[in-house]
Structure formats: structure tokens, C-alpha cells
Amino acid sequence: MEFWLIVLIIFLFTVLGLLLSLFLSFILFPIFGGAPFLPTHRARIRRALKLARIRPDQKIADLGAGDGRILIACAKKGAKTYGFEINPFLVWKAKLNVKKAGLGDLAVCQWKSFWNQDLSSFDVVFIYGITHIMKKLEKKLQKELKPGAKVVSFIFSFPNWQPETKENGIYVYGKWRLCHYNR
């Protein structure tokens, strides 16, 4: 009887260890490696799309795509959208939402970190970052984005860029302004 009790205890600790590992890697890593998932209100997304002048001929990136609501909103405007998300549960949710919306031909969400992606082909980049990543992201975007590209940031602004439009926590930066740092 003692032998099976020991086996059961070892088994339970192994399962608890695996669950804890999953929790740490899928829930806590995205928080410390980027920003926690905070869904953006749909009215705010609609306003951001207007401010950024989203058009059907554009290629859009959403860095930290969450549940895909920005991808879907841009795809509804006819734009080809790509989301990058490091939380696999949110990637699954975003893909499900895109499928429900019938926009699978225009919206894609990938389980990838945007830090390792080349963003040079995008016309507009959306980000709901967090203070500690904005300076590093500013440098990445400055280096990679093509002339004429726009960056839309929710709540958190970039430390050295002046937005061309700022409204209610929505910052829109134009590439031609990205080169002009505050002095």
C-alpha cells in the first residue's frame, strides 16, 4: 500500500509541476515579455482606424494581437492584416474570432514574437505596448519601417517621437515624423 501511495504522490507532484510550468510560460511570460492582454474597446479601435486612415490597399501589423479584434476591424476595411502574439491561448482565440468573422483570407494571427519579425513591408503597425518596451520598440520601428508607414499606439507613447495625431490615448505617428526626435 505504501508503494502505491508514494507513486500517487510523485504523480500528483509531476502533474502540478507541469501545470505550474504551463502557467508560467503561457501566462506570466507574455506579461513580463511584453504587455498583459487588455482588450481594447471596439469604439476606440474604430476611432484609431479613422485616425490612421486605414485603406483596403494597406498591409497592417498588430504587435501583440490579443484576441484579434484589431485584425478583424482592419480586415473589415479590406486591409491585409497580420497579428503577432506570444500567448498561444490568445492566438487560438484570435484565429477563432477571425474564422467566425469570415475574414480568414484577410487576417492572420501567428504565435510569434514581433521582436524577431521584419516589419519593413507593413504600411501601418498597431501596438498596445507597455512603458518598459516602448524605447526598444521605437528603435526597431525606426530602423525597419518604410517611408510613409504609420504607427498607432494605444495609451503608451514613444519616448522620442511626436505624434501627428493624439486623441484620447490614441497616438498616431507618421514615418516622416519618426525621424524627428524631441530635443
PyMOL commands that set and color helices and strands:
alter all, ss='L'
color gray80, all
select helices_A, chain A and resi 2-33+42-52+69-76+88-101+114-116+131-144+175-178
alter helices_A, ss='H'
color red, helices_A
select strands_A, chain A and resi 59-63+80-85+107-111+124-127+150-154+165-167+170-174
alter strands_A, ss='S'
color yellow, strands_A
deselect
rebuild
show_as cartoon
